[in-house]
């Protein structure tokens, strides 16, 4: 099968990334090497489908991707470009592992700044071992840390992002949802505001999935998706309650030992609540219990859900007109951070 030629634009970009910060040379070099691997392994989806050696299962998944990709253009006004027109077999479970860190007594995630993405609340590694080593260094410095595998990510249109083999085991709902989510980052992205970016993309994902399932006449899957979303909302309500109480604890004028004890007790209650809610819904709670609940894990969840009620309200005000929604969100993105937050709070009724 023919692979995409290594285009000079991508090569120049990788070199610039690798040389842009001498103080973080090793990190940038692994990032450049990891992105180069994806670029090198890309194959046009149409050619993978036609290839006689491609399994029927993979062909079916890629045909689904093609149909959803066209829907994203025709119905969601998402970018009509080369993103998700190719496939890359990365031969591992996750493409990157994200490291998130937060101080022991704060729910504000540490920020890292990069040439393209700006400042974000996580650091991605193409090697799990490298991510774990980085998390251990941060833990030694007193941070709460969380490490999570990521099956897909967006380069914000800087590259022609491929569909990855790590995405192929997902069901239709998750696969199509992630495509819409990652493409939404190409519509709107604010450097330095991870919470805004992820919540905006999640809103587009929700909106797009509902309409995609409706257009394909899949009422059973619509119900499955809505049940998942309702469960997610229940879980996020528990996290929000814990987050509010933890902020009060961290702001209190009490000794650190007492603050540490109160933090541990509140996190233990949160873990119990999450486990009970998931078990009642017939879901495995181990996804939450496998990793210790801490400030970093709470911060990572908040990135994707924190402003979601605000964006849902914005969509409702636009009466489901996605172009209106993009325009209103873009207006918000141009405001200073404090005013943007105030507008988002008003939209959420807070």
C-alpha positions in Angstrom: 0.0 0.0 0.0 1.2 3.5 -0.8 2.1 5.7 2.2 1.7 9.5 2.2 4.8 11.2 1.0 6.6 13.1 3.8 5.6 16.6 2.9 8.1 19.4 3.5 5.6 21.5 5.6 5.4 18.7 8.2 9.1 18.3 8.2 9.7 22.0 8.7 7.2 22.1 11.5 8.8 19.2 13.4 12.2 20.8 13.1 10.9 24.1 14.5 9.2 22.3 17.4 12.3 20.4 18.2 14.5 23.5 18.2 12.0 25.9 19.8 12.9 25.3 23.4 16.5 24.3 24.3 15.6 24.1 28.0 13.1 21.3 27.3 15.1 19.7 24.5 14.4 16.0 25.4 10.7 16.6 25.8 10.4 18.4 22.4 12.6 15.8 20.7 10.3 12.9 21.8 7.3 14.9 20.8 8.8 15.6 17.3 9.8 11.9 16.9 6.4 10.7 18.0 4.6 13.0 15.6 7.0 12.0 12.8 6.1 8.3 13.4 2.4 9.1 12.9 3.2 11.1 9.7 5.3 8.2 8.4 2.7 5.5 9.1 -0.2 7.3 7.5 -2.0 5.5 4.6 -5.0 6.8 2.7 -8.2 5.2 4.1 -9.5 4.5 0.6 -6.4 2.5 -0.2 -6.5 0.6 3.1 -10.2 -0.4 2.3 -9.3 -1.6 -1.2 -6.3 -3.6 0.0 -7.0 -7.3 -0.1 -5.0 -7.9 3.1 -7.2 -5.6 5.2 -9.6 -7.5 7.5 -13.3 -7.1 7.0 -13.6 -5.7 10.5 -11.1 -2.9 9.8 -12.7 -2.2 6.5 -16.1 -1.8 8.2 -14.6 0.6 10.8 -12.9 2.7 8.2 -16.1 2.9 6.0 -17.9 4.2 9.1 -15.1 6.8 9.5 -15.6 7.9 5.9 -19.3 8.3 6.3 -19.0 10.2 9.6 -16.3 12.4 8.2 -18.5 13.5 5.3 -21.4 14.0 7.8 -19.1 16.3 9.8 -18.7 18.5 6.8 -22.2 18.5 5.4 -24.1 18.7 8.7 -21.8 20.1 11.3 -19.8 22.6 9.2 -16.5 21.0 10.5 -13.4 21.5 8.4 -13.2 19.9 5.0 -9.5 19.1 4.9 -7.2 16.1 5.0 -7.7 15.3 8.7 -9.0 11.8 9.3 -8.7 10.8 5.6 -5.8 8.5 6.4 -5.1 5.6 8.8 -2.1 4.7 10.9 -1.4 1.4 12.6 0.5 2.5 15.7 0.8 -1.0 17.1 0.0 0.0 20.7 -3.0 0.7 22.9 -2.5 4.5 23.2 -0.9 7.1 21.1 0.2 9.3 23.9 0.1 9.4 27.7 -0.9 12.7 29.3 0.5 13.8 32.6 -1.5 16.2 34.7 -0.3 17.8 37.9 -1.9 20.0 40.6 -0.5 21.3 43.9 -1.3 19.3 47.0 -3.8 21.9 48.2 -5.2 23.3 44.9 -7.5 22.2 42.1 -5.7 24.4 39.5 -3.7 22.2 37.2 -0.1 23.1 36.4 0.3 24.7 33.0 2.9 23.9 30.4 3.4 26.1 27.4 4.2 25.0 23.9 4.9 26.8 20.5 1.7 25.6 18.8 -0.9 24.7 21.5 0.0 27.6 23.8 -0.3 26.9 27.5 -2.2 23.7 28.4 -3.0 21.8 31.6 -1.2 18.6 30.6 2.0 17.3 29.1 1.9 14.4 26.5 4.4 11.7 26.1 4.6 9.1 23.3 6.2 6.7 25.7 4.3 5.4 28.8 7.6 4.9 30.6 8.6 8.5 30.0 5.2 9.7 31.2 5.5 7.7 34.4 9.1 9.0 35.0 7.8 12.6 34.5 4.9 12.0 37.0 7.3 10.6 39.6 9.5 13.7 39.3 6.4 15.9 39.8 5.3 13.8 42.8 8.7 14.2 44.4 8.2 18.0 44.0 4.9 17.7 46.0 2.3 17.6 43.3 -0.7 15.4 43.0 -0.3 13.7 39.6 -2.4 11.7 37.2 -1.3 9.7 34.1 -3.8 8.7 31.5 -3.5 7.0 28.1 -5.0 8.9 25.1 -6.2 7.1 22.0 -6.5 10.2 19.8 -5.6 13.8 19.7 -5.7 16.9 17.4 -2.8 18.9 16.0 -5.3 21.7 15.4 -5.0 21.3 11.6 -1.2 21.7 11.6 -1.0 18.1 10.3 -3.4 15.9 8.4 -4.3 13.9 11.5 -4.8 10.2 10.8 -7.4 7.8 12.3 -5.4 5.6 14.6 -5.5 1.9 15.2 -5.9 2.7 18.9 -9.4 4.0 18.0 -10.6 0.9 16.1 -11.7 -1.1 19.2 -14.3 1.6 20.1 -18.0 1.2 19.4 -19.6 3.4 16.8 -20.8 6.0 19.3 -17.3 6.6 20.8 -15.5 6.5 17.5 -17.7 9.0 15.7 -17.9 11.2 18.8 -14.1 11.5 19.0 -13.9 12.4 15.4 -16.4 15.3 15.9 -14.6 16.3 19.1 -11.1 16.5 17.6 -12.3 18.3 14.4 -14.1 20.8 16.7 -10.6 21.9 18.0 -9.8 23.0 14.4 -12.9 25.3 14.4 -12.0 27.1 17.7 -9.1 26.9 20.0 -7.8 29.4 22.6 -4.2 29.2 23.6 -4.0 28.9 27.3 -7.6 28.0 28.1 -7.9 24.2 28.1 -11.2 24.2 30.0 -12.9 26.3 27.3 -11.4 24.3 24.4 -12.3 20.9 25.7 -15.8 21.9 26.9 -16.5 23.5 23.5 -15.4 20.4 21.6 -17.4 18.2 23.9 -20.5 20.3 23.2 -19.9 19.8 19.4 -19.4 16.1 20.0 -22.7 15.8 21.8 -24.6 17.8 19.3 -23.1 16.0 16.4 -23.7 12.5 17.8 -27.3 13.1 18.4 -27.8 14.3 14.8 -25.7 11.6 13.3 -27.6 8.8 15.1 -30.9 10.4 14.1 -29.9 10.7 10.5 -28.8 7.0 10.4 -32.1 5.8 11.9 -30.6 4.3 15.0 -33.1 5.0 17.9 -31.6 2.2 20.0 -28.2 3.8 19.9 -29.6 7.2 20.6 -31.0 5.8 23.8 -27.7 4.1 24.7 -25.9 7.4 24.1 -28.3 9.4 26.2 -28.0 6.9 29.0 -24.2 7.3 28.9 -24.5 11.0 28.9 -26.9 11.0 31.9 -24.6 8.8 33.8 -21.7 11.1 33.0 -23.7 14.0 34.2 -24.5 12.2 37.5 -20.8 11.5 38.0 -19.8 15.1 37.2 -22.3 16.3 39.7 -20.6 14.2 42.4 -17.2 15.6 41.3 -18.5 19.2 41.3 -19.8 18.8 44.9 -16.4 17.4 46.0 -14.6 20.2 44.1 -16.6 22.9 45.9 -15.9 21.4 49.3 -12.2 20.9 48.6 -11.8 24.5 47.6 -13.3 25.5 50.9 -10.9 23.2 52.7 -7.9 24.6 50.8 -8.9 28.2 51.5 -9.4 27.6 55.3 -7.0 28.9 57.8 -6.1 25.5 59.3 -2.9 23.5 59.8 -1.6 21.5 56.8 -1.9 18.2 58.7 -5.6 18.9 59.3 -6.1 20.1 55.8 -4.5 16.9 54.5 -6.8 14.7 56.7 -9.9 16.6 55.5 -8.8 16.3 51.9 -8.3 12.6 52.2 -11.7 12.1 53.9 -13.5 14.1 51.1 -11.8 12.2 48.3 -12.7 8.9 50.0 -16.3 10.0 50.0 -16.1 11.0 46.4 -14.6 7.6 45.4 -17.4 5.8 47.3 -20.1 7.9 45.6 -18.6 7.3 42.1 -18.3 3.6 42.7 -21.9 3.3 43.9 -23.3 5.4 41.0 -21.4 3.3 38.4 -22.4 0.0 40.0 -26.1 0.9 40.1 -25.8 1.7 36.4 -24.3 -1.7 35.7 -20.9 -0.2 34.9 -17.4 -1.3 36.1 -16.2 1.3 38.7 -12.6 0.2 38.3 -11.8 3.0 35.8 -12.1 5.4 38.7 -10.7 3.2 41.5 -7.6 2.0 39.6 -5.9 5.4 40.0 -5.9 7.3 43.3 -8.3 10.2 43.3 -6.5 13.4 43.8 -6.5 17.0 42.7 -4.9 16.2 39.4 -7.6 13.6 38.5 -10.3 16.0 39.4 -8.7 18.7 37.3 -8.4 16.4 34.3 -12.1 15.6 34.5 -13.1 19.3 34.8 -11.3 20.1 31.6 -13.8 18.3 29.5 -17.0 19.1 31.5 -16.4 22.3 33.3 -18.1 24.7 30.9 -20.3 22.2 29.1 -23.6 23.5 30.7 -22.7 27.0 29.3 -22.1 25.7 25.8 -25.3 23.6 25.9 -27.2 26.8 26.9 -25.5 28.6 24.0 -26.6 25.9 21.6 -30.2 26.1 22.9 -30.2 29.9 22.3 -29.0 29.3 18.8 -32.0 26.8 18.4 -29.6 24.1 17.2 -28.0 26.2 14.5 -24.4 25.0 14.6 -23.1 28.0 12.6 -24.7 30.3 15.0 -23.1 28.4 17.9 -19.7 28.6 16.3 -20.1 32.4 15.8 -21.2 32.9 19.5 -18.4 30.8 20.8 -15.9 32.7 18.7 -17.2 36.0 20.1 -16.6 34.6 23.6 -13.1 33.5 22.6 -12.1 37.1 21.7 -12.8 38.4 25.2 -10.3 38.7 28.0 -10.2 35.7 30.3 -12.0 37.3 33.2 -14.9 38.6 31.0 -15.1 35.3 29.1 -15.4 33.4 32.4 -18.2 35.8 33.6 -20.1 35.2 30.4 -19.8 31.5 30.7 -21.0 31.6 34.3 -24.0 33.6 33.2 -24.8 31.1 30.4 -24.7 28.3 33.0 -27.0 30.3 35.3 -24.4 30.6 38.0 
